């Protein structure tokens, strides 16, 4: 089975977003839906967590962030065989988000401002929480 496309009791989502309000909103919503959420303020923090053993089923990554942006994060992610196969969904308010998603080899994208129903549907496409 492909990484991320399976069911288990606690699916883990890594949210990489520099805007604290957006990061919190996504985390709360996904938590209420039964997902376990890890967060990072930038790509560097996310890579450090991944190298420390965090193994999400899906990564939601903003493109525009300080320290290490989404482009830089994805370049590092795909170079590392231990984390390269974790699907990533790009988050962006930019005009060419679909084009950027393809260029990054990301699984999908979400446009800002994020529609919560679209967020949940997108996450469910890649990972599901098994019923209690």
C-alpha atoms as one frame of an Amber mdcrd trajectory, in Angstrom:
protein
   0.000   0.000   0.000   1.268   3.504  -0.792   2.502   5.598   2.170  -0.349
   7.766   3.393  -3.125   5.835   1.670  -4.126   3.606   4.563  -6.237   3.569
   7.657  -5.070   3.420  11.244  -6.309   4.668  14.578  -4.273   7.868  14.568
  -3.251   9.288  11.254  -0.594  11.975  11.604  -0.644  15.213   9.629   2.333
  17.596   9.640   1.267  21.218   9.128   4.075  23.562   8.040   2.732  27.115
   8.167   4.307  30.338   9.435   1.008  32.112  10.159   0.127  31.104  13.737
  -3.615  31.687  13.249  -3.779  29.557  10.089  -1.607  26.853  11.670  -3.817
  26.785  14.761  -7.069  26.714  12.768  -5.871  23.791  10.639  -4.562  21.930
  13.697  -7.785  22.338  15.663  -9.979  21.286  12.745  -7.894  18.208  11.931
  -7.731  17.281  15.623 -11.518  17.430  15.867 -11.682  15.087  12.869  -9.544
  12.488  14.651  -6.131  13.222  13.178  -3.022  13.691  15.281  -1.330  16.921
  14.200   2.296  17.994  14.371   3.170  21.560  13.443   6.170  23.546  12.293
   6.591  27.275  11.657   8.919  26.774   8.693  10.561  24.151   6.557  13.715
  23.936   8.681  11.690  23.199  11.818   9.718  20.577   9.883  12.857  18.851
   8.579  14.293  18.800  12.093  11.096  17.098  13.336  11.152  14.599  10.471
  14.812  13.779  11.101  13.980  13.352  14.810  11.473  10.634  13.905   8.117
  12.334  13.275   6.493  10.243  10.533   3.344  11.877   9.215   0.985  10.276
   6.743   0.591  13.626   4.996   2.375  16.982   4.968   0.553  20.295   4.434
   3.184  22.870   3.467   2.881  26.601   2.892   5.073  27.923   0.092   5.912
  31.354   1.485   7.672  31.156   4.869  10.752  32.653   6.484  13.863  30.610
   7.366  13.067  27.802   4.879  10.164  28.181   2.461   8.022  25.438   0.968
  10.129  25.221  -2.184  13.300  24.645  -0.170  11.550  22.198   2.143  10.264
  20.086  -0.760  13.714  20.046  -2.383  15.172  18.668   0.857  12.280  16.261
   1.389  12.551  14.594  -2.015  16.342  14.254  -1.641  15.957  12.235   1.564
  14.801   8.664   0.856  13.501   8.232   4.419  10.864  10.988   3.935  10.627
  11.395   0.159   7.487   9.269  -0.213   5.364  11.178   2.305   2.742  12.971
   0.197   2.778  16.758   0.437  -0.086  19.170  -0.206   0.943  22.730  -1.036
  -0.833  25.655   0.645  -0.627  28.947  -1.226  -2.457  32.135  -1.993  -0.403
  32.623  -5.151  -1.793  32.851  -8.657   0.047  29.848 -10.073  -0.452  27.363
  -7.262  -1.450  24.466  -9.564   1.659  25.029 -11.687   3.873  25.301  -8.590
   2.375  22.129  -7.144   3.267  20.204 -10.282   6.785  21.680 -10.377   7.317
  20.624  -6.754   6.040  17.109  -7.360   3.464  17.648  -4.631   0.345  15.501
  -4.418  -2.187  18.346  -4.369  -2.769  21.923  -3.307  -5.024  24.138  -1.226
  -5.667  27.778  -2.059  -5.625  30.468   0.599  -7.905  31.487   2.098  -8.468
  27.833   2.902 -11.978  26.450   2.498 -12.365  24.090   5.465 -14.517  21.588
   3.563 -11.919  21.446   0.784  -9.162  21.014   3.380 -10.915  18.032   4.957
 -11.769  16.462   1.595  -8.166  16.854   0.455  -6.743  15.313   3.627  -9.216
  12.401   3.393  -8.026  11.687  -0.160  -4.596  10.788   1.190  -5.249   9.377
   4.658  -8.246   8.176   6.621  -8.794   7.589  10.303 -10.233   4.182  11.051
 -13.678   4.280  12.694 -13.669   3.870  16.480
